[in-house]
Amino acid sequence: MRINSHTLVQGVAVLAGLLTLGFANTALAFHEGGVAHCDGCHSMHNSPDNPVSGTPNNTLLKGTDASSTCLNCHGNPSRSYAVLSNNGSKFSPGGDFFWLTTPYTNVVRGTPVTSDPDNMGHNVVAIDFSLTADGTNTVAPGGGYPASALGCNSCHNPHGQVQGGTAAGALPISVSGSYGEEPVAGTIAGNYRLLRDIGTTTAPIAVTAGYAESDASHPAYGQNMGEWCAGCHGTYINDNHKHPSGNGEFLNGQASNYNSYKATGDFTGAQGTSFLQFVQFERQETDKALLLAGVTSTAGPDSTDNVMCLTCHRAHASAFNNITRWDMERELLAESFPNADNLIAMGAVENAAYYGRDIATEFGHYQRSFCNKCHVKD
């Protein structure tokens, strides 16, 4: 049979398809829930010393420090999984570390007020990216973790180990812990987002749809988020003097408020479509397969779901003081700082503070705090 070029192209295409199918389970991402290839992060012979202290880089990292090494990939704005941009455009669930880099000034009641980037996030130390330790809090609020030691690896385990890894008796990791995949027999899934197990507190149970957050694509949190955050912020959970947070802190009647509330004065919402990305909740679910349906769901909570730290805060950084998901210091959210003029001066994308959403257009100029999503005091 004569094989012409068209037949050859078809054959190559079919073969490529078969190879893709045949090796689908081996086309893994860099981390894929566990330890990656070593030379992705380490350089055996050319690791840079610390340019400030002159300290040798004895861990052989490709960056000056652990966070700089992480940001060699996760600080590249062109990548979907970046968590640091130059314009506030990375709308990941954790937030964009951009907000740590650029202060802005407003006139409040006749007095110029300049924002403090220290207040906008977890101040990871990444020398190569000009990110420095928190100059305000020397230790974690509500705990004792030193600000000078805070890095990406304080919360994430770059090796992806679960409960100490295989050397401590854990089974090998075969799939990421972020997307709900089922591990094969004799293996386990990694932790959600490579989060560390902290002592006896295991990483939170959660799954996610990807990297950009919206009402219809977002993480679905199951359990343990608040308990995990308490590893550094211990006094902020199960304390009568602070907002309830954690497993068992059920929404109760606040769930019906959440589901009916669409905006200030608008109670036409229904549970099936009431989810708001700015007010997350925990579903009290331990089965990741069941959680998986929640990552694209617009459904709101029921009375046995619970509030957690990430209901009101982001994990990395936000445009607002105390890493909150919305501006809790302004009566009207349409008048939040940073405002449009601030964002232009900062070089940020339009409506970056609210993940590209125009509050006045979508919710109305007189929209009050999103605390009202649960509490309805507006």
Secondary structure, 3 states (H helix, E strand, C coil): CCCCHHHHHHHHHHHHHHHHHHCHHHCCCCCCCCCCCHHHCECCCCCCCCCCCCCCCCCCECCCCHHHHHHHHHCCCCCCCCCCCCCCCCCCCCCCHHHHCCCCEEEECCEEEECCHHHHECCCCEHHHCECCCCCCCECCCCCCEHHHCCHHHHECCCCCCCCCHHHCCCCEEECCCCCCCCCCCCEECCHHHECCECCECCCEEECCCCCCECCECCEEEECHHHHHCCCCHHHCCCCCCCCCCCCCECCCHHHHHHHCCECCECCCCHHHCCCCCCCCECCCCCHHHHHHHHHCCCCCCCCCECCHHHHECCCECCCHHHECCCCCCCCHHHCCCCHHHHHHHCCCCCHHHCCCCHHHHHCCCCCCCCHHHHCCC
